[in-house]
Amino acid sequence: MSENYIYAVARIRSKELTLLSGNFVDQLLSAKDEKECLKLLNEKGWGTPEMTSEEIFAQEHAKTWELMEELVEDMSVFDVFRYGNDYHNLKAAVKETCIAGEHPGIFAEDGTIQAETIMKALETKEYTLLPERMQNLAQEAVEQLLHTRDGQLCDCMIDQAALSAIREAGKATGEEILSQYGELTVVSSDIKTAVRAARTGKDRTFLERSLAPCETLDTEELIEASLEGFDAICNYLERTPYSDAVEELKKSAAAFEKWCDNLQIRAIKPQLYNPFGVGPLAAYILARENEIKTVRIILSAKRNDLSEEAIRERVREMYV
């Protein structure tokens, strides 16, 4: 497989030179307002002066996937990154089917299945139009929402299935970086869900329908800890590879989100020195999404007149 990506990796090496560095992020942080940030981004090749920030983000996201389509013949190797959009669109389609009225702008792009196909499958009850992994889930979700009107339960079912699909897709590639991405995606989601459940008094049934299995956390122990409370979750995590997360969880949900994102970035940094395989391409995708998220945080903070110190507490580490 490595030989198939020699040219692609060479292209990625040149593209890495255009990634946002920590120094550039410091320039954005030092800018006096959002307008000055946008000017700096325009000079960096992000969008044009007449574009809104959201239009710029959409364009930068599209650039990443256009590049991958140019470099990679079989895009299924990146399904681990795109399954999240599939399951988001399934949730949206279930609600669109079951709840009266139209809800424009609810579907995400860049999944592995067209949103129109998901809608058709649900509207016609032709669930075989969907991939096998989604057929029973789609039918059950529709029936659950129609019978119980419990949108949260419906979301939990689909989110759990999404996490399992992402983890399995990562493992199936046989690529360490993609398997690691799938595992860390499940871990971060499970911890966040367990903490929210502890703080809102959710029961075992909710947790069992929400948490997805993974290799580096014991789901049953995490459920038991969540039922006991936040301190029990922290005590459990202290005995796992994610003990560093405890301090961040005690600070705030935002601090933990930042910790999760930084963990992913640190995990992929060795790909900067990998000359072969799909790893550097996958790392580039994650690096691009990370910098878009970071810029979004900075612009939003500038728009709301947060101090530079407060913004720095939210800014993610950069890949380069």
C-alpha positions as CSV (number, residue, x, y, z in Angstrom):
1,M,0.0,0.0,0.0
2,S,2.8,2.4,0.8
3,E,4.0,2.5,-2.8
4,N,0.6,3.7,-3.9
5,Y,1.0,6.9,-2.0
6,I,4.6,8.0,-2.8
7,Y,3.4,10.8,-5.2
8,A,0.6,11.7,-2.9
9,V,2.9,12.1,0.1
10,A,5.3,14.3,-1.9
11,R,2.3,16.6,-2.8
12,I,1.3,16.6,0.9
13,R,4.8,17.7,2.0
14,S,4.5,20.8,-0.2
15,K,1.0,21.5,1.1
16,E,2.2,21.2,4.7
17,L,4.2,24.4,4.1
18,T,0.9,26.3,3.8
19,L,-0.6,25.0,7.0
20,L,-1.2,27.6,9.8
21,S,1.7,27.6,12.2
22,G,1.7,28.5,15.9
23,N,3.3,31.8,15.0
24,F,0.5,32.7,12.6
25,V,-2.1,31.8,15.3
26,D,-0.3,34.2,17.6
27,Q,-0.7,36.9,15.0
28,L,-4.4,36.2,14.9
29,L,-4.6,36.3,18.7
30,S,-2.8,39.7,18.7
31,A,-5.1,41.2,16.1
32,K,-7.3,44.0,17.5
33,D,-10.6,42.6,16.1
34,E,-12.3,40.1,13.8
35,K,-11.8,42.3,10.8
36,E,-8.1,42.4,11.2
37,C,-8.1,38.6,11.6
38,L,-9.9,38.1,8.4
39,K,-7.5,40.4,6.6
40,L,-4.6,38.3,7.9
41,L,-6.4,35.1,6.7
42,N,-7.0,36.6,3.3
43,E,-3.3,37.4,2.9
44,K,-2.7,33.7,3.9
45,G,-4.9,32.6,1.0
46,W,-8.0,31.9,3.0
47,G,-11.0,33.4,1.1
48,T,-11.5,36.9,-0.2
49,P,-12.5,40.2,1.5
50,E,-16.1,39.9,0.4
51,M,-16.6,36.4,1.9
52,T,-18.0,35.8,5.4
53,S,-16.1,33.7,7.9
54,E,-18.5,30.8,7.4
55,E,-18.0,30.9,3.6
56,I,-14.2,30.9,4.2
57,F,-14.5,27.9,6.4
58,A,-16.6,26.0,3.9
59,Q,-14.2,26.8,1.1
60,E,-11.2,25.7,3.1
61,H,-12.9,22.4,4.1
62,A,-13.8,21.8,0.4
63,K,-10.2,22.4,-0.6
64,T,-9.0,19.6,1.6
65,W,-11.4,17.1,0.2
66,E,-10.8,18.2,-3.4
67,L,-7.1,17.6,-2.9
68,M,-7.7,14.1,-1.5
69,E,-9.9,13.2,-4.4
70,E,-7.1,14.4,-6.7
71,L,-4.5,12.3,-4.9
72,V,-6.3,9.2,-3.9
73,E,-8.0,6.8,-6.2
74,D,-10.0,4.9,-3.6
75,M,-11.5,7.5,-1.2
76,S,-13.0,4.7,1.0
77,V,-9.7,4.7,3.0
78,F,-11.0,8.0,4.5
79,D,-14.5,6.7,5.4
80,V,-13.5,6.9,9.1
81,F,-13.5,10.7,8.7
82,R,-16.8,10.8,6.7
83,Y,-19.0,8.4,8.6
84,G,-19.9,11.1,11.1
85,N,-21.6,13.1,8.4
86,D,-23.6,10.0,7.3
87,Y,-25.0,9.4,10.8
88,H,-25.6,13.1,11.3
89,N,-27.6,13.0,8.1
90,L,-29.5,9.9,9.2
91,K,-30.5,11.8,12.4
92,A,-31.6,14.7,10.3
93,A,-33.6,12.5,7.9
94,V,-35.4,10.7,10.7
95,K,-36.6,14.0,12.2
96,E,-37.5,15.4,8.8
97,T,-39.5,12.3,8.1
98,C,-41.3,12.1,11.5
99,I,-41.7,15.8,12.3
100,A,-44.0,18.1,10.3
101,G,-42.6,20.9,8.3
102,E,-39.4,21.5,6.4
103,H,-36.1,22.2,8.0
104,P,-33.6,23.6,5.4
105,G,-29.9,23.4,6.0
106,I,-29.9,20.4,8.3
107,F,-27.8,18.0,6.1
108,A,-24.0,17.9,6.1
109,E,-21.9,17.4,3.1
110,D,-18.9,15.0,2.5
111,G,-20.5,11.8,3.8
112,T,-20.2,8.5,2.0
113,I,-23.9,8.5,1.1
114,Q,-25.9,11.3,-0.5
115,A,-28.4,12.9,1.9
116,E,-31.0,12.5,-0.8
117,T,-30.5,8.7,-0.7
118,I,-31.0,8.6,3.0
119,M,-34.2,10.7,2.8
120,K,-35.6,8.5,0.0
121,A,-34.9,5.3,2.0
122,L,-36.8,6.7,5.0
123,E,-39.7,8.2,3.1
124,T,-40.3,5.1,1.0
125,K,-39.2,2.6,3.7
126,E,-36.8,1.1,1.2
127,Y,-34.1,0.7,3.8
128,T,-32.0,-1.5,1.5
129,L,-31.1,1.7,-0.3
130,L,-28.8,2.3,2.7
131,P,-25.5,0.5,3.5
132,E,-26.2,-2.7,5.5
133,R,-24.7,-1.1,8.6
134,M,-27.5,1.5,8.6
135,Q,-30.5,-0.4,7.5
136,N,-31.9,-1.8,10.8
137,L,-30.8,1.3,12.6
138,A,-32.7,3.6,10.3
139,Q,-35.9,1.5,10.6
140,E,-35.6,1.3,14.4
141,A,-34.9,5.0,14.8
142,V,-38.0,6.0,12.7
143,E,-40.2,3.6,14.7
144,Q,-38.8,4.8,18.0
145,L,-39.4,8.4,17.2
146,L,-42.9,7.8,15.9
147,H,-43.9,5.7,18.9
148,T,-42.2,7.5,21.7
149,R,-41.6,11.0,20.4
150,D,-38.3,10.8,22.3
151,G,-35.8,12.6,20.1
152,Q,-33.0,12.2,22.6
153,L,-33.3,8.4,22.6
154,C,-33.3,8.5,18.9
155,D,-30.2,10.6,18.8
156,C,-28.4,8.3,21.4
157,M,-29.1,5.2,19.2
158,I,-27.7,6.8,16.1
159,D,-24.7,8.4,17.8
160,Q,-23.7,5.1,19.4
161,A,-23.9,3.4,16.1
162,A,-21.9,6.2,14.5
163,L,-19.1,5.8,17.0
164,S,-19.0,2.1,16.5
165,A,-18.9,2.5,12.8
166,I,-16.1,5.1,13.0
167,R,-14.0,2.8,15.2
168,E,-14.5,-0.2,13.1
169,A,-13.7,1.7,9.9
170,G,-10.5,2.9,11.4
171,K,-9.4,-0.7,12.4
172,A,-10.4,-2.1,9.1
173,T,-7.9,0.0,7.2
174,G,-5.0,-1.6,9.0
175,E,-3.4,1.8,9.3
176,E,-2.4,2.8,12.8
177,I,-3.2,6.5,12.4
178,L,-6.8,5.7,11.3
179,S,-7.3,3.1,13.9
180,Q,-6.0,5.5,16.5
181,Y,-8.3,8.2,15.3
182,G,-11.4,5.9,15.6
183,E,-10.4,4.8,19.1
184,L,-9.8,8.4,20.4
185,T,-13.0,9.6,18.8
186,V,-15.0,7.0,20.8
187,V,-13.0,7.6,24.0
188,S,-13.6,11.3,24.0
189,S,-17.3,10.9,23.2
190,D,-17.8,8.3,25.9
191,I,-16.1,10.4,28.6
192,K,-18.1,13.5,27.7
193,T,-21.3,11.5,27.7
194,A,-20.6,9.8,31.0
195,V,-19.8,13.2,32.6
196,R,-23.0,14.8,31.3
197,A,-25.0,11.8,32.4
198,A,-23.5,12.0,35.9
199,R,-24.4,15.7,36.2
200,T,-27.9,15.3,34.9
201,G,-28.8,12.1,36.7
202,K,-29.2,9.8,33.7
203,D,-29.9,6.2,34.4
204,R,-28.1,3.0,33.3
205,T,-30.4,2.5,30.3
206,F,-29.4,5.9,28.9
207,L,-25.7,5.1,29.4
208,E,-26.0,1.7,27.8
209,R,-27.7,3.2,24.7
210,S,-25.1,6.0,24.5
211,L,-21.6,4.7,25.2
212,A,-19.8,2.8,22.5
213,P,-17.3,0.1,23.2
214,C,-13.6,0.7,22.7
215,E,-10.3,-1.0,23.6
216,T,-8.7,1.5,26.0
217,L,-11.7,2.2,28.3
218,D,-13.9,-0.4,30.0
219,T,-17.4,0.8,29.1
220,E,-19.0,-1.1,32.0
221,E,-16.7,0.5,34.5
222,L,-17.3,3.9,33.0
223,I,-21.1,3.3,33.3
224,E,-20.8,2.3,37.0
225,A,-18.6,5.4,37.7
226,S,-21.1,7.7,35.9
227,L,-24.0,6.3,38.0
228,E,-21.9,7.1,41.2
229,G,-21.1,10.6,40.1
230,F,-18.4,12.9,38.7
231,D,-15.7,12.1,41.3
232,A,-16.1,8.4,40.5
233,I,-15.5,9.1,36.8
234,C,-12.3,10.9,37.7
235,N,-11.2,8.1,39.9
236,Y,-11.8,5.6,37.2
237,L,-10.0,7.7,34.5
238,E,-6.9,8.0,36.8
239,R,-6.4,4.2,36.2
240,T,-6.6,4.5,32.4
241,P,-4.2,5.9,29.7
242,Y,-6.3,9.1,30.0
243,S,-5.4,10.2,33.5
244,D,-4.3,13.6,32.1
245,A,-7.9,14.3,31.2
246,V,-9.0,14.5,34.8
247,E,-7.5,17.9,35.5
248,E,-9.1,19.3,32.3
249,L,-12.5,17.8,33.2
250,K,-12.3,19.5,36.6
251,K,-11.7,22.8,34.9
252,S,-14.5,22.8,32.4
253,A,-16.1,21.1,29.4
254,A,-14.3,23.5,27.1
255,A,-10.9,22.6,28.6
256,F,-11.7,18.9,28.1
257,E,-12.7,19.5,24.5
258,K,-9.4,21.2,23.9
259,W,-7.5,18.4,25.6
260,C,-9.2,15.9,23.3
261,D,-8.3,17.8,20.2
262,N,-4.7,18.3,21.3
263,L,-4.4,14.6,22.0
264,Q,-5.4,13.8,18.4
265,I,-2.8,16.4,17.1
266,R,0.0,15.0,19.2
267,A,-0.9,11.5,18.1
268,I,-0.5,12.4,14.4
269,K,2.6,14.5,14.6
270,P,5.0,11.6,13.8
271,Q,3.4,11.6,10.4
272,L,5.4,14.7,9.6
273,Y,8.4,12.4,9.3
274,N,6.7,9.4,7.6
275,P,7.7,9.3,3.9
276,F,5.3,6.6,2.9
277,G,1.7,5.4,3.1
278,V,-1.7,7.0,3.8
279,G,-0.6,8.3,7.2
280,P,0.6,11.7,6.1
281,L,-2.6,12.3,4.1
282,A,-4.8,11.4,7.0
283,A,-2.7,13.6,9.3
284,Y,-3.1,16.5,6.8
285,I,-6.9,16.1,6.8
286,L,-6.9,16.2,10.6
287,A,-4.5,19.1,10.7
288,R,-6.7,21.1,8.3
289,E,-9.9,20.4,10.3
290,N,-8.0,21.4,13.5
291,E,-6.8,24.7,12.1
292,I,-10.3,25.5,10.8
293,K,-11.7,24.8,14.3
294,T,-9.0,27.0,15.9
295,V,-9.6,29.9,13.5
296,R,-13.4,29.6,14.1
297,I,-12.8,29.8,17.9
298,I,-10.6,32.9,17.5
299,L,-13.0,34.7,15.2
300,S,-15.9,34.0,17.4
301,A,-14.0,35.2,20.5
302,K,-12.9,38.4,18.8
303,R,-16.5,39.0,17.7
304,N,-17.6,38.7,21.4
305,D,-14.7,40.9,22.7
306,L,-13.0,38.2,24.7
307,S,-9.6,39.0,26.0
308,E,-6.5,37.6,24.3
309,E,-5.8,35.6,27.5
310,A,-9.3,34.1,27.5
311,I,-8.9,33.1,23.8
312,R,-5.5,31.5,24.4
313,E,-7.2,29.1,26.9
314,R,-9.4,27.8,24.0
315,V,-6.9,27.7,21.2
316,R,-5.7,24.2,20.0
317,E,-2.2,23.1,19.2
318,M,-1.1,23.3,15.6
319,Y,0.2,20.4,13.6
320,V,3.2,22.4,12.2
